[in-house]
């Protein structure tokens, strides 16, 4: 089995196929990873953290509180590429009521895994591609849009950012966190077809064949706030919605056409 997986990964790296097809071929490895993890067969610290998310009193993360209106009665938060169990907590005793909307293009496969391991998350992951969020949700619907370790796994990260911005309320925030240059680290195996980096103070999406700056595909004047933690090799990106409901038609990334 191990040799077969290595062979398939090698094929993914060498065969010339479209970005979307390459992404679909990587779905096997992602679902296999989560299946083993939810069975308790992964790294113990990661498994413990994952099962902690199932606690109904799993707290809303402190670092996200400054990006929402704490005077609101209810917050709607989108978690993009959430996997079978969202990393976001919804318990905030002295704060607003929180509705988490986890989405993932593999949600139907994760449902089957959760049934097998007899787990039932409080917020069930909804089947939705990051590139097609506006087909599932209204414009200006969410107070906060979150993504962790997921957008670089998509087949069109730029389209994901555009879709996330479109469903964000006026004065809302996009908050993302990703490992720097994950495609390079994983030798472009499975879902790892893109790298995220900060180049010349700009957020850059690149791979062996192309390089794009996110600012070129967002509304003029967008404020992209990035922070790089060298010790963890982790990039945080915050994008406030400064454009209210009048989001212009945005250019497509040429690599995805």
C-alpha positions as CSV (number, residue, x, y, z in Angstrom):
1,X,0.0,0.0,0.0
2,X,2.8,2.4,0.9
3,X,4.6,1.8,-2.4
4,X,1.3,2.3,-4.3
5,X,0.7,5.7,-2.6
6,X,4.3,6.8,-3.5
7,X,3.7,5.7,-7.1
8,X,0.5,7.6,-7.3
9,X,2.1,10.7,-5.8
10,X,4.9,10.5,-8.3
11,X,2.4,10.3,-11.1
12,X,0.6,13.4,-9.8
13,X,3.9,15.3,-9.8
14,X,4.9,14.3,-13.3
15,X,1.8,14.0,-15.4
16,X,0.7,17.2,-17.2
17,X,-2.9,17.8,-16.3
18,X,-5.1,20.8,-15.5
19,X,-5.0,22.3,-12.0
20,X,-8.5,21.3,-11.2
21,X,-7.9,17.7,-12.3
22,X,-4.7,17.5,-10.4
23,X,-6.6,18.7,-7.3
24,X,-9.2,16.0,-7.7
25,X,-6.6,13.3,-7.9
26,X,-5.2,14.5,-4.6
27,X,-8.5,14.0,-2.8
28,X,-7.6,10.3,-2.0
29,X,-4.6,11.2,0.1
30,X,-6.5,13.9,2.0
31,X,-9.5,11.7,2.9
32,X,-7.1,8.8,3.9
33,X,-5.2,11.2,6.2
34,X,-8.4,12.3,8.0
35,X,-9.7,8.7,8.2
36,X,-6.6,7.5,10.0
37,X,-6.5,10.6,12.2
38,X,-10.1,10.2,13.4
39,X,-9.4,6.6,14.2
40,X,-6.7,7.8,16.6
41,X,-3.9,6.6,14.4
42,X,-2.2,9.9,13.8
43,X,0.3,11.9,15.7
44,X,-1.0,11.9,19.3
45,X,-0.8,15.7,19.9
46,X,-2.7,16.4,16.7
47,X,-5.3,13.7,17.5
48,X,-5.8,15.1,21.0
49,X,-6.3,18.6,19.6
50,X,-8.7,17.3,17.0
51,X,-10.9,15.5,19.6
52,X,-10.8,18.7,21.7
53,X,-12.7,20.5,19.0
54,X,-15.6,18.1,19.5
55,X,-16.2,19.5,23.0
56,X,-19.4,21.6,23.0
57,X,-17.5,24.1,25.2
58,X,-14.6,24.4,22.9
59,X,-13.9,28.2,23.2
60,X,-14.0,30.7,20.4
61,X,-10.3,31.6,19.8
62,X,-9.0,34.7,21.6
63,X,-6.9,35.9,18.7
64,X,-10.1,36.2,16.5
65,X,-12.2,38.3,18.9
66,X,-10.7,41.6,17.8
67,X,-11.9,40.9,14.3
68,X,-15.6,40.7,15.2
69,X,-18.1,43.1,16.7
70,X,-18.3,41.9,20.3
71,X,-21.5,43.9,20.8
72,X,-23.4,41.8,18.3
73,X,-26.0,39.3,19.5
74,X,-25.1,36.7,16.9
75,X,-22.1,36.2,14.6
76,X,-22.0,34.2,11.4
77,X,-18.5,32.8,10.7
78,X,-17.4,30.9,7.6
79,X,-14.6,28.4,8.0
80,X,-13.2,27.6,4.5
81,X,-11.6,24.2,4.0
82,X,-12.6,23.1,7.5
83,X,-12.1,19.4,7.1
84,X,-14.4,17.0,9.0
85,X,-14.2,19.0,12.2
86,X,-13.8,22.8,12.2
87,X,-10.8,24.3,14.2
88,X,-13.1,27.1,15.3
89,X,-14.8,27.1,18.7
90,X,-18.2,28.6,19.3
91,X,-18.3,28.8,23.1
92,X,-18.1,32.5,24.3
93,X,-20.0,32.8,27.6
94,X,-19.9,36.6,27.8
95,X,-19.9,37.3,24.1
96,X,-22.2,36.9,21.1
97,X,-23.9,33.7,20.0
98,X,-21.7,32.1,17.3
99,X,-22.8,30.2,14.3
100,X,-20.0,28.4,12.6
101,X,-20.4,27.4,8.9
102,X,-17.6,25.0,8.1
103,X,-17.3,24.2,4.4
104,X,-15.1,21.8,2.5
105,X,-15.2,20.2,-1.0
106,X,-14.7,16.8,0.5
107,X,-17.6,17.1,3.0
108,X,-19.5,14.2,1.6
109,X,-16.5,11.9,2.1
110,X,-15.9,13.3,5.6
111,X,-19.6,12.5,6.5
112,X,-18.9,8.8,5.6
113,X,-15.8,8.8,7.8
114,X,-17.6,10.4,10.7
115,X,-20.3,7.8,10.5
116,X,-17.7,5.0,10.6
117,X,-15.9,6.4,13.6
118,X,-19.3,7.4,15.3
119,X,-18.5,11.1,15.8
120,X,-20.9,14.0,15.4
121,X,-19.4,17.5,15.4
122,X,-21.6,20.4,16.6
123,X,-21.1,22.2,13.3
124,X,-21.4,19.7,10.5
125,X,-19.2,20.5,7.5
126,X,-21.1,21.7,4.4
127,X,-20.2,20.5,0.9
128,X,-18.8,23.6,-0.9
129,X,-15.7,24.5,-2.9
130,X,-13.8,27.6,-1.9
131,X,-14.0,28.7,-5.5
132,X,-17.8,28.5,-5.5
133,X,-18.8,30.0,-2.1
134,X,-21.2,32.5,-3.7
135,X,-23.2,29.7,-5.2
136,X,-24.0,28.4,-1.7
137,X,-24.2,31.6,0.4
138,X,-25.6,35.2,-0.1
139,X,-23.4,38.2,-0.6
140,X,-22.4,40.2,2.5
141,X,-23.6,37.3,4.8
142,X,-20.7,36.6,7.2
143,X,-19.2,38.6,10.0
144,X,-15.8,36.8,9.7
145,X,-14.3,34.5,7.1
146,X,-11.6,32.1,8.3
147,X,-9.3,29.7,6.6
148,X,-6.4,27.7,8.2
149,X,-4.0,25.4,6.2
150,X,-6.6,25.1,3.4
151,X,-6.5,27.7,0.7
152,X,-3.1,26.5,-0.6
153,X,-4.8,23.1,-1.1
154,X,-7.4,24.6,-3.5
155,X,-7.1,24.5,-7.3
156,X,-7.6,28.3,-7.5
157,X,-6.5,30.1,-4.3
158,X,-7.1,33.6,-5.9
159,X,-10.7,32.7,-6.8
160,X,-11.2,31.5,-3.2
161,X,-10.1,34.9,-1.8
162,X,-12.4,36.7,-4.2
163,X,-15.3,34.5,-3.2
164,X,-14.5,34.9,0.5
165,X,-14.5,38.7,0.1
166,X,-17.9,38.6,-1.7
167,X,-19.7,36.9,1.1
168,X,-18.1,39.1,3.8
169,X,-20.2,41.9,5.5
170,X,-19.2,45.5,5.4
171,X,-16.4,46.1,7.9
172,X,-15.9,42.3,8.3
173,X,-12.6,40.6,8.1
174,X,-10.9,37.6,6.3
175,X,-8.4,35.9,8.6
176,X,-6.2,33.2,7.2
177,X,-3.1,31.3,8.4
178,X,-0.9,29.0,6.3
179,X,2.5,27.3,6.4
180,X,4.9,29.1,4.1
181,X,5.7,27.4,0.8
182,X,3.9,24.2,1.6
183,X,4.0,23.0,-2.0
184,X,7.8,23.0,-1.9
185,X,7.9,21.3,1.4
186,X,5.6,18.5,0.2
187,X,7.3,18.1,-3.2
188,X,3.9,19.1,-4.8
189,X,2.3,15.8,-3.8
190,X,-1.5,15.5,-3.5
191,X,-3.3,18.7,-2.7
192,X,0.0,20.6,-2.3
193,X,0.2,22.4,-5.6
194,X,0.7,26.0,-4.5
195,X,3.0,28.0,-2.2
196,X,2.1,31.0,-0.2
197,X,4.9,33.5,0.6
198,X,5.6,37.2,1.2
199,X,7.8,38.6,-1.5
200,X,8.7,42.3,-1.6
201,X,6.1,42.9,1.2
202,X,3.4,41.4,-1.0
203,X,1.4,38.2,-0.5
204,X,2.4,35.8,-3.3
205,X,0.9,32.6,-4.6
206,X,3.3,30.6,-6.7
207,X,4.4,27.2,-7.9
208,X,7.1,25.9,-10.3
209,X,5.2,27.3,-13.3
210,X,3.8,30.6,-12.2
211,X,3.8,33.5,-9.7
212,X,0.9,35.8,-8.8
213,X,0.4,38.6,-6.3
214,X,-2.9,38.6,-4.5
215,X,-3.2,42.4,-4.6
216,X,-3.5,42.3,-8.4
217,X,-6.7,40.3,-8.2
218,X,-8.6,42.2,-5.5
219,X,-10.4,45.6,-5.6
220,X,-8.1,48.6,-5.9
221,X,-7.1,49.9,-2.5
222,X,-7.6,46.6,-0.7
223,X,-5.6,46.4,2.5
224,X,-3.7,43.1,2.8
225,X,-2.1,42.8,6.2
226,X,0.5,40.0,6.5
227,X,2.6,38.7,9.3
228,X,5.3,36.0,9.1
229,X,6.5,34.0,12.1
230,X,9.9,32.8,11.3
231,X,10.0,30.2,14.1
232,X,6.9,28.4,13.0
233,X,7.3,29.3,9.3
234,X,3.7,30.5,9.4
235,X,2.0,33.3,7.4
236,X,-1.0,35.1,8.8
237,X,-3.1,37.2,6.4
238,X,-5.8,39.6,7.4
239,X,-8.0,41.3,4.8
240,X,-10.7,43.8,5.9
241,X,-13.7,44.4,3.7
242,X,-13.3,48.1,2.8
243,X,-15.6,47.9,-0.2
244,X,-19.0,47.4,1.4
245,X,-21.5,45.7,-1.0
246,X,-20.2,47.2,-4.2
247,X,-17.6,44.6,-5.0
248,X,-16.4,45.1,-8.6
249,X,-16.0,42.3,-11.2
250,X,-12.5,41.0,-10.5
251,X,-10.0,39.5,-12.9
252,X,-9.4,35.8,-13.2
253,X,-6.0,34.3,-12.5
254,X,-4.6,33.4,-16.0
255,X,-3.2,30.1,-14.6
256,X,-6.8,28.9,-14.0
257,X,-8.4,29.7,-17.3
